[in-house]
Amino acid sequence: MLGARGGWQALRRYSSLPRAVRLRVREALGARQPVDEVKVQGWVRSVRSQKEVLFLHINDGSSLESLQVVADPSLENRDLTFGSAVEVQGKLVKSPHKRQNMELKAESIRVVGPCDTWSFPLKMKERHPLEYVRQFPHLRCRNNTLGSLLRIRSEATAAIHSFFQDNGYVHIHTPIITSNDCEGAGELFHIETSNETRESAEKAHFFNVPAFLTVSGQLHLEVMAG
């Protein structure tokens, strides 16, 4: 009963807070002026608890840089660990440090998704090799190196598409699965059903005709170019 009452009181305190403007980490870092009542959501990159102040660094994937959160130590709880998903509400203020423009002075911290630091594959103070990080596809983007590569490829692809579009080209997606071969393409990867009890060779073809993974879009592009 006491636990339920405490939960309702916490929920009441949280719901009584004024409506906050939700910002992404990139928007918060790039803000020019302080903003009252903002809300930022993301994952905890680091936790540093001192006697008089609690420091957090959170990131939501919108920026390689993390946003520093300054809070009262009373807002810390056992679920506030590295890797946990949090929602922080407070005021965006100018940071006294030269390396960062803005920081978030927290008024409330809510742990949306706790993280078990013992079983979590990434550790806060370790530099994991890329071969290790690639084993966890859902966590790759949290690595700064792989995140940088994704952003570089995204910008390069956007620039190439923009150049050709501005010069009157049409982007064409050629088929991935085809029944045609290209000149000098070599061996093709044949696509078959996974049914082991095939009655005939014809039923082994998924599209009723032999199908292959394409190795080039040459034939389709030649047709479109005409």
Legacy VTK file of the C-alpha trace (Angstrom):
# vtk DataFile Version 3.0
C-alpha trace
ASCII
DATASET POLYDATA
POINTS 226 float
0.000 0.000 0.000
2.821 2.375 0.865
4.581 1.508 -2.399
1.446 2.243 -4.398
0.942 5.515 -2.557
4.555 6.543 -3.200
4.169 5.685 -6.876
1.014 7.798 -7.172
2.741 10.700 -5.431
5.713 10.484 -7.814
3.358 10.309 -10.789
1.442 13.313 -9.484
4.648 15.313 -9.053
5.760 14.383 -12.568
2.386 15.180 -14.167
2.218 18.522 -12.336
5.348 19.723 -14.131
4.663 22.250 -16.909
4.563 21.132 -20.505
8.078 21.030 -21.917
9.348 21.429 -25.453
10.975 18.225 -26.659
14.426 18.720 -28.173
16.845 16.316 -29.739
20.413 16.338 -28.474
21.641 17.961 -31.677
19.073 20.751 -31.331
19.938 21.281 -27.671
23.671 21.508 -28.401
23.084 23.943 -31.248
20.730 26.249 -29.343
21.785 29.892 -29.275
19.791 31.027 -26.257
18.666 29.391 -22.993
15.281 27.683 -23.106
12.960 27.093 -20.162
11.134 23.791 -19.732
12.659 21.457 -22.287
12.576 17.673 -22.446
15.354 15.468 -23.821
15.219 11.705 -24.273
18.167 9.410 -24.873
20.592 6.839 -23.505
23.014 7.478 -20.665
26.616 7.558 -21.875
28.178 8.265 -18.481
27.162 8.855 -14.867
29.271 10.815 -12.409
27.816 11.363 -8.963
29.466 13.826 -6.601
28.530 15.061 -3.177
26.807 18.234 -4.354
26.021 17.580 -8.013
25.141 14.743 -10.395
26.544 14.762 -13.927
25.043 12.786 -16.803
25.917 12.589 -20.467
23.052 11.464 -22.685
22.812 10.844 -26.405
19.903 10.017 -28.699
21.799 9.268 -31.914
21.165 12.666 -33.502
24.715 13.835 -32.756
28.106 12.321 -32.053
28.435 14.690 -29.101
26.537 14.017 -25.905
24.539 16.536 -23.905
25.694 17.180 -20.356
22.970 17.076 -17.722
23.556 18.714 -14.347
21.227 17.569 -11.591
20.788 17.440 -7.857
22.108 14.196 -6.313
18.647 13.534 -4.873
17.430 12.753 -8.411
19.766 9.749 -8.653
18.302 6.253 -8.275
19.568 2.699 -8.699
18.174 2.401 -12.250
20.130 5.440 -13.438
23.090 3.575 -14.929
25.165 3.496 -18.089
23.038 2.383 -21.042
19.669 3.138 -19.453
17.065 5.072 -21.434
16.007 8.273 -19.693
13.752 11.270 -20.109
15.151 14.460 -18.601
13.115 17.593 -18.096
14.567 20.924 -17.055
16.105 24.151 -18.309
18.613 24.538 -21.122
21.271 26.983 -19.926
24.628 28.290 -21.075
27.492 26.030 -20.054
30.435 27.582 -18.172
32.826 25.206 -19.939
34.433 26.192 -23.244
34.117 22.740 -24.823
30.313 22.825 -24.824
27.806 25.511 -25.665
24.745 24.452 -23.659
23.918 22.091 -20.835
20.667 20.863 -19.317
19.881 21.719 -15.708
17.578 18.870 -14.740
14.439 19.250 -12.668
13.279 15.664 -13.133
14.890 12.474 -14.416
12.727 9.520 -15.382
14.274 6.151 -16.239
12.200 4.843 -19.149
14.232 1.655 -19.645
16.708 0.393 -17.035
19.915 -1.339 -18.120
21.685 -4.213 -16.399
25.299 -3.073 -16.578
26.588 -6.583 -15.861
24.917 -8.218 -18.857
25.033 -5.168 -21.167
27.661 -5.958 -23.851
29.124 -2.428 -23.928
31.017 -1.072 -20.937
31.324 2.578 -20.007
35.107 2.933 -19.677
36.206 0.372 -22.262
37.148 0.968 -25.904
35.700 -2.046 -27.672
37.231 -3.272 -30.948
35.050 -2.914 -34.033
35.016 -6.688 -34.490
33.369 -6.987 -31.080
30.821 -4.204 -31.657
29.752 -5.708 -35.013
28.387 -8.725 -33.130
25.542 -6.534 -31.830
23.752 -4.915 -34.815
21.305 -3.007 -32.581
24.189 -1.357 -30.702
26.524 -0.558 -33.611
25.195 2.965 -34.065
26.141 3.848 -30.469
29.797 3.429 -31.377
31.321 6.751 -32.467
33.478 5.189 -35.184
30.638 3.296 -36.846
28.296 6.241 -36.302
30.768 8.533 -38.071
31.017 6.143 -41.021
27.230 6.042 -41.344
27.046 9.841 -41.341
29.833 10.192 -43.920
28.158 7.687 -46.244
24.817 9.421 -45.776
26.247 12.842 -46.670
28.183 11.456 -49.654
25.123 9.624 -51.012
22.942 12.715 -50.571
25.502 14.893 -52.394
25.763 12.452 -55.330
21.984 12.161 -55.659
21.600 15.931 -55.443
24.193 16.507 -58.171
22.591 14.118 -60.653
19.067 15.303 -59.841
20.065 18.918 -60.432
21.462 17.903 -63.822
18.298 16.199 -65.050
19.076 12.556 -64.312
16.507 9.984 -63.150
17.423 7.510 -60.423
16.405 3.984 -61.479
16.256 0.934 -59.202
17.073 -2.184 -61.216
15.710 -5.583 -60.083
17.628 -7.520 -57.458
16.185 -10.870 -58.596
16.377 -11.532 -62.323
16.241 -14.331 -64.879
18.689 -12.593 -67.218
22.446 -12.704 -67.415
24.798 -9.885 -68.344
27.600 -10.202 -70.823
30.683 -11.448 -69.044
28.871 -11.636 -65.711
30.239 -15.062 -64.871
28.426 -17.379 -62.483
25.106 -16.277 -60.988
23.668 -17.132 -57.582
20.712 -19.415 -58.192
17.603 -18.908 -56.022
15.728 -22.058 -54.997
13.080 -22.938 -52.439
14.145 -24.427 -49.139
11.762 -27.372 -49.476
13.876 -30.514 -49.297
11.168 -32.819 -50.702
11.064 -31.453 -54.232
8.993 -33.520 -56.646
10.356 -31.986 -59.812
12.846 -29.427 -61.000
10.064 -27.053 -62.044
8.622 -26.875 -58.513
12.067 -26.025 -57.193
11.823 -22.615 -58.861
10.105 -20.056 -56.639
8.878 -17.991 -59.621
8.236 -21.074 -61.831
11.278 -20.023 -63.875
14.967 -20.044 -62.959
15.790 -16.946 -60.893
19.130 -15.509 -59.885
20.565 -12.718 -57.775
21.612 -10.018 -60.178
25.266 -9.067 -60.480
24.649 -5.971 -62.602
21.802 -3.699 -63.679
23.342 -3.264 -67.110
20.544 -4.711 -69.257
17.782 -2.735 -67.524
19.775 0.499 -67.598
20.523 0.073 -71.306
16.781 -0.179 -71.991
15.997 2.890 -69.855
18.803 4.906 -71.462
17.065 4.480 -74.825
LINES 1 227
226 0 1 2 3 4 5 6 7 8 9 10 11 12 13 14 15 16 17 18 19 20 21 22 23 24 25 26 27 28 29 30 31 32 33 34 35 36 37 38 39 40 41 42 43 44 45 46 47 48 49 50 51 52 53 54 55 56 57 58 59 60 61 62 63 64 65 66 67 68 69 70 71 72 73 74 75 76 77 78 79 80 81 82 83 84 85 86 87 88 89 90 91 92 93 94 95 96 97 98 99 100 101 102 103 104 105 106 107 108 109 110 111 112 113 114 115 116 117 118 119 120 121 122 123 124 125 126 127 128 129 130 131 132 133 134 135 136 137 138 139 140 141 142 143 144 145 146 147 148 149 150 151 152 153 154 155 156 157 158 159 160 161 162 163 164 165 166 167 168 169 170 171 172 173 174 175 176 177 178 179 180 181 182 183 184 185 186 187 188 189 190 191 192 193 194 195 196 197 198 199 200 201 202 203 204 205 206 207 208 209 210 211 212 213 214 215 216 217 218 219 220 221 222 223 224 225
